[in-house]
Amino acid sequence: MIASIFTFAQVPQGISYQAIALNASGNPVVSSNIGIRLSILDNAATGTVLYTETHTKTTNAQGLFNLVIGQGTATTGTFYNN
C-alpha cells in the first residue's frame, strides 16, 4: 500500500516594509494620508528601474506606516518572477 500526501502552499508575493514619514524639516508626518512610490533598481542606486509601485497609507501618531512591497499599484514592470 502506497500513501501519498500532497501539500500545496502559496508563498506570499511581497516584502513587509515599515517606516516613519518625515517632512522636509525632519519632523514626523503624524496622522496624515501619504503617498509612497517604491522602485526596485538593477544593480545600483542609479541602475535601471525594474519595478515601481505606489501606495496610499495613513501614518499613526508617531508618523509610522506599514505596507507590503509587491501589493501596491504597479506602474512599471512586474514584482514577481515566474
N, C-alpha and C positions, 0 to 999 in steps of 0.2 A: 504494500500500500504506500502510495506516494502522496504526501501532503505538501501543498504549496501555499504560501502566504504572500500576497502581494500588498505592498503598502505604497500608496501614492501620496506624495506631499508636494505642495506647491511652495516654492521659495518666494517670499515677498520681494517684489521688484522695487526696492527703494533703500535709501540710506537715511537713518534718523539724523536730524540736524537741529541744534538748539543754539540760540544766540541772543544777545541783548542789542536792541536797536538804539543807536546813538545819533543825536543831531550833530550839526556842524560844530557846536561848542563842546561836544563830548559828553553831553548830558543824556540820560536815558529818555527815549520817547515812550512815555507812560500811557497806558490805557488808550491807545490810538490804533486806527487802521493803518497798515503799512503795506507797500508793495515790494516784493522781493524778486530779483532776477538772478538766477544761478546759471553759470556756464561751466561746462567741462571742456578743458582745453587739451590739445595734443602736445604732450612732452614738455611744455614750459609755460610760464605766465604770459608769454607773448605768442604762444602757439595757436594753431588753427582751432577755431571753435568747432567742437564735435557735437555738442548738445547744449541747448539752452531751454530753460523753462521759467515760468513766472508763478508766483503765489501771491495771494492777498491774505494777510493774517492780522490779528489783533494782539497787541502787546498787553502784558499784565501791568500791575502797579510798579514793577521794577524795570519794565521795558523788555522783558523776556518773551520770546516766541519760540514755537516748535513747528517743525514741518518734516515731511519725508521727501527727500530728493528722489525724483522719479515719479512722483504722484502729483506734480503741478501741471500747468498747461504748457505743453511742449510748443516751442516756437521755432526751434532748429534741431534737426536730427532725431534720433530715437534713443531713449535711455537704455533699453535692454539690448543684449547681444544674443542672438539665437545661436 
